[in-house]
Amino acid sequence: MKNYTFRVIIEPDPPVGFHGFVPLLKGVHTCGKTIEEVKKNLREAIKCHLQGLIKDKKDIPHEEEAFELVQVFSQKDLSFSK
């Protein structure tokens, strides 16, 4: 049995709560008041999306060489003066 793994991103979305999405699966977005609610909603949205791909006989995408990076900038880095 094959397993599928997807990277998800959950961000604060004031005043609603949180917004979650799956970068690899275009159109898979959801929101919720809590992170747990967004995680639950994302799981349901991913499942529905994948079932649609299977029904339409399309390939399920996967991240072969995913690379994730968080860039941090200080106020000094963003200053125009040197």
Backbone torsions as a table, in degrees:
resi	resn	phi	psi	omega
1	MET	NA	130.2	-177.5
2	LYS	-88.4	140.5	174.9
3	ASN	-107.3	147.8	178.0
4	TYR	-119.8	134.6	-179.2
5	THR	-122.0	133.8	179.9
6	PHE	-131.4	138.8	175.3
7	ARG	-78.7	131.1	176.3
8	VAL	-120.6	150.3	177.9
9	ILE	-124.0	130.9	176.7
10	ILE	-122.5	126.0	-176.7
11	GLU	-125.5	150.8	172.7
12	PRO	-61.4	142.7	179.5
13	ASP	-139.6	72.4	-178.2
14	PRO	-65.5	147.5	-1.6
15	PRO	-90.4	3.1	-175.4
16	VAL	-67.1	-47.5	-176.0
17	GLY	147.6	-92.2	-176.8
18	PHE	-142.5	151.9	178.1
19	HIS	-122.1	134.4	178.1
20	GLY	-128.0	148.4	178.3
21	PHE	-153.5	165.6	179.8
22	VAL	-118.8	106.3	-175.5
23	PRO	-55.0	-36.4	-176.8
24	LEU	-74.9	-26.0	-177.3
25	LEU	-106.6	92.4	-176.9
26	LYS	-56.3	130.4	177.8
27	GLY	92.9	-6.3	178.9
28	VAL	-89.8	96.6	179.6
29	HIS	-133.9	150.5	174.4
30	THR	-156.2	170.6	177.4
31	CYS	-141.7	169.7	178.2
32	GLY	-173.1	167.9	-179.3
33	LYS	-76.1	-27.9	-179.5
34	THR	-128.3	163.1	176.7
35	ILE	-62.5	-41.3	179.4
36	GLU	-60.3	-40.7	178.2
37	GLU	-63.8	-41.8	179.4
38	VAL	-65.8	-41.2	177.9
39	LYS	-60.2	-43.7	178.6
40	LYS	-63.4	-46.1	-180.0
41	ASN	-63.6	-39.4	179.3
42	LEU	-64.8	-41.9	179.7
43	ARG	-59.2	-44.1	178.8
44	GLU	-65.2	-43.0	-179.0
45	ALA	-66.2	-40.0	178.4
46	ILE	-63.8	-47.6	-179.7
47	LYS	-57.3	-46.9	-179.5
48	CYS	-62.1	-43.8	-179.8
49	HIS	-62.1	-45.9	-178.6
50	LEU	-66.5	-39.6	177.4
51	GLN	-61.9	-37.3	176.6
52	GLY	-64.1	-42.1	178.0
53	LEU	-62.7	-43.8	179.7
54	ILE	-62.6	-45.0	179.8
55	LYS	-60.2	-38.8	-179.9
56	ASP	-84.3	5.7	179.3
57	LYS	58.3	40.0	177.5
58	LYS	-106.0	154.5	179.2
59	ASP	-69.8	144.7	174.2
60	ILE	-86.6	121.9	-178.0
61	PRO	-69.6	154.6	175.5
62	HIS	-146.0	154.7	-178.0
63	GLU	-93.3	105.4	-178.1
64	GLU	-78.3	-47.1	-176.6
65	GLU	-127.2	55.3	-178.5
66	ALA	-66.2	140.8	176.7
67	PHE	-136.0	127.1	-179.5
68	GLU	-121.8	137.0	-176.9
69	LEU	-143.8	138.7	173.8
70	VAL	-112.7	121.8	178.8
71	GLN	-94.0	135.6	178.9
72	VAL	-119.3	132.6	178.0
73	PHE	-124.3	133.8	174.9
74	SER	-89.2	167.5	175.9
75	GLN	-60.9	-35.1	178.8
76	LYS	-63.3	-41.0	178.6
77	ASP	-60.0	-31.9	-175.6
78	LEU	-93.4	-2.3	-179.1
79	SER	-71.0	141.6	177.1
80	PHE	-82.8	-21.3	-179.4
81	SER	-87.7	150.2	-179.7
82	LYS	-116.3	NA	NA
